Amino acid sequence: MAEAMVYIKAQAPDVVLAMLGGWPIDSWRLEYEQLLDRLGVRDVVELCGVIPHVQLGTYLRVADVGLALLEESPKHQKNIATKQFDYMCCGVPVVANNLRPFREFLGCANAGIIINRCEPRPIADACLRLLGDPSLRYRLGQNGRRKVEQEWNWESQARELQAAFLRVIPLDVAQPNAWQ
């Protein structure tokens, strides 16, 4: 992301990358700050630290683009990153790398741009495309929000889980309120 900001800053100097979350080891944050200095992008990257979950939406709703970039590993080919749903819930289009969970959800919702290589230039190009096209940004953001409102929410998922249980373990019809 820091390296992508070199390209983004050159074309859109007012764009700021807000990085939410903590650092498990303090020296990693220091190393990252040194990288930002070496790249000349310290002025356009804000390290916000850990944000209380109840404030997350406040931060995300002002974003123009959400980044969901994970290391290409066997774990990330299977695990579903919740950050894509956080962005979609807030109507923010997502730029994500080409991992199966991102392809399946973002692709299905048409809620973002999947980049083939998680490298600085493709990340920057996808971000600049969204930043330069407000109607595309809005359309993708609303697609994601609609999908979360209609399908990818706790109520909908609870109904699907209940139906799955009923297929496997049918309840006695004399107990219509067994799930309550």
C-alpha positions as CSV (number, residue, x, y, z in Angstrom):
1,M,0.0,0.0,0.0
2,A,2.8,2.4,0.8
3,E,4.5,1.7,-2.5
4,A,1.2,2.2,-4.3
5,M,0.9,5.6,-2.7
6,V,4.0,6.7,-4.6
7,Y,2.0,6.4,-7.8
8,I,-1.2,7.7,-6.4
9,K,0.5,10.8,-4.9
10,A,2.0,11.6,-8.3
11,Q,-1.4,11.8,-9.9
12,A,-3.7,12.7,-7.0
13,P,-1.6,14.5,-4.4
14,D,-4.6,15.2,-2.1
15,V,-5.4,11.5,-1.6
16,V,-4.6,10.2,1.9
17,L,-4.3,6.5,2.9
18,A,-5.8,6.0,6.3
19,M,-4.5,2.8,7.8
20,L,-6.7,1.5,10.6
21,G,-5.4,-1.1,13.0
22,G,-2.6,-1.8,15.4
23,W,0.8,-3.3,15.1
24,P,1.5,-6.5,17.0
25,I,5.1,-5.5,17.5
26,D,6.1,-1.8,18.0
27,S,9.2,-2.2,15.9
28,W,7.0,-3.1,12.9
29,R,5.3,0.3,13.0
30,L,8.7,2.0,13.3
31,E,9.9,0.1,10.2
32,Y,6.8,1.0,8.3
33,E,7.2,4.7,9.2
34,Q,10.8,4.5,8.0
35,L,9.5,2.9,4.7
36,L,7.0,5.8,4.3
37,D,9.9,8.3,4.8
38,R,12.1,6.5,2.3
39,L,9.3,6.5,-0.3
40,G,8.4,10.1,0.4
41,V,4.8,9.4,1.2
42,R,4.7,9.9,5.0
43,D,2.6,13.1,4.4
44,V,-0.2,11.1,2.6
45,V,-0.3,8.0,4.9
46,E,-2.1,8.3,8.2
47,L,-1.5,5.5,10.7
48,C,-4.7,5.7,12.8
49,G,-4.1,2.8,15.1
50,V,-6.7,0.6,16.6
51,I,-10.2,2.0,16.2
52,P,-13.0,0.9,18.5
53,H,-15.4,-1.2,16.6
54,V,-18.3,1.1,17.3
55,Q,-16.4,3.9,15.5
56,L,-15.4,1.9,12.5
57,G,-18.4,2.9,10.3
58,T,-17.6,6.6,11.0
59,Y,-14.1,6.1,9.5
60,L,-15.2,3.9,6.6
61,R,-18.2,6.0,5.4
62,V,-15.8,8.9,4.6
63,A,-13.5,6.7,2.5
64,D,-13.7,6.7,-1.3
65,V,-12.0,3.3,-1.7
66,G,-11.5,0.4,0.7
67,L,-8.4,-1.8,0.3
68,A,-8.6,-5.5,1.0
69,L,-5.1,-6.7,0.2
70,L,-3.9,-10.0,1.8
71,E,-0.9,-12.1,1.5
72,E,-1.3,-14.8,-1.1
73,S,-1.2,-17.8,1.2
74,P,-3.2,-21.1,1.5
75,K,-4.9,-19.6,4.6
76,H,-6.1,-16.5,2.7
77,Q,-7.4,-18.7,-0.1
78,K,-10.0,-20.2,2.3
79,N,-10.6,-17.6,5.1
80,I,-13.2,-14.9,4.4
81,A,-11.9,-11.5,5.3
82,T,-14.6,-9.5,7.1
83,K,-13.1,-6.2,6.0
84,Q,-14.7,-6.6,2.5
85,F,-18.1,-6.7,4.2
86,D,-17.3,-3.7,6.5
87,Y,-16.5,-1.7,3.4
88,M,-19.6,-2.9,1.5
89,C,-21.9,-2.2,4.5
90,C,-20.7,1.4,4.4
91,G,-21.2,1.7,0.6
92,V,-17.4,1.8,-0.1
93,P,-16.1,0.1,-3.3
94,V,-13.3,-2.3,-2.6
95,V,-10.0,-2.9,-4.3
96,A,-8.9,-6.5,-3.5
97,N,-6.3,-8.9,-4.7
98,N,-7.2,-12.0,-6.6
99,L,-8.0,-14.4,-3.8
100,R,-11.0,-16.8,-3.9
101,P,-13.0,-15.2,-1.0
102,F,-12.7,-11.8,-2.6
103,R,-13.5,-13.1,-6.1
104,E,-16.6,-14.9,-4.8
105,F,-18.1,-12.1,-2.7
106,L,-16.9,-8.9,-4.4
107,G,-17.4,-10.5,-7.9
108,C,-20.9,-11.7,-7.0
109,A,-21.9,-8.3,-5.7
110,N,-20.0,-6.3,-8.4
111,A,-18.8,-4.2,-5.5
112,G,-15.2,-3.6,-6.4
113,I,-12.2,-4.2,-8.5
114,I,-10.2,-7.4,-8.3
115,I,-6.5,-6.9,-9.2
116,N,-4.6,-9.9,-10.6
117,R,-1.3,-9.0,-8.9
118,C,-1.0,-7.5,-5.4
119,E,1.8,-5.1,-6.5
120,P,2.0,-1.4,-6.2
121,R,1.2,-0.4,-9.8
122,P,-2.1,-2.5,-10.1
123,I,-3.2,-1.3,-6.7
124,A,-2.6,2.3,-7.6
125,D,-4.2,1.9,-11.0
126,A,-7.4,0.4,-9.5
127,C,-7.6,3.1,-6.8
128,L,-7.0,5.9,-9.4
129,R,-9.7,4.4,-11.6
130,L,-12.2,4.6,-8.8
131,L,-11.0,8.0,-7.6
132,G,-11.3,9.4,-11.2
133,D,-14.8,8.0,-11.8
134,P,-17.3,9.0,-9.1
135,S,-20.2,7.3,-10.8
136,L,-18.4,4.0,-10.9
137,R,-17.3,4.4,-7.3
138,Y,-20.9,5.1,-6.3
139,R,-22.4,2.2,-8.3
140,L,-19.9,-0.3,-7.0
141,G,-20.4,1.0,-3.4
142,Q,-24.2,0.8,-3.7
143,N,-24.0,-2.7,-5.2
144,G,-22.0,-3.9,-2.1
145,R,-24.3,-2.2,0.3
146,R,-27.4,-3.6,-1.3
147,K,-25.9,-7.2,-1.2
148,V,-25.2,-6.8,2.5
149,E,-28.6,-5.4,3.3
150,Q,-30.4,-8.2,1.3
151,E,-28.2,-11.3,1.9
152,W,-25.0,-10.9,3.8
153,N,-26.2,-10.0,7.2
154,W,-26.8,-11.8,10.5
155,E,-30.6,-12.2,10.1
156,S,-30.3,-13.6,6.6
157,Q,-27.5,-15.9,7.6
158,A,-29.4,-17.1,10.7
159,R,-32.3,-18.1,8.5
160,E,-30.1,-20.0,6.2
161,L,-28.4,-21.8,9.1
162,Q,-31.7,-22.7,10.6
163,A,-32.9,-24.1,7.3
164,A,-29.7,-26.2,7.0
165,F,-30.3,-27.6,10.5
166,L,-33.8,-28.4,9.7
167,R,-32.8,-30.4,6.6
168,V,-30.4,-32.4,8.7
169,I,-32.3,-32.7,12.0
170,P,-36.0,-32.3,11.4
171,L,-37.9,-30.9,14.3
172,D,-41.1,-32.5,15.5
173,V,-44.0,-30.6,13.8
174,A,-45.7,-30.5,17.2
175,Q,-43.0,-28.1,18.4
176,P,-43.3,-25.1,16.0
177,N,-41.5,-22.8,18.4
178,A,-38.5,-25.0,19.1
179,W,-36.1,-22.5,17.5
180,Q,-37.2,-19.6,19.7
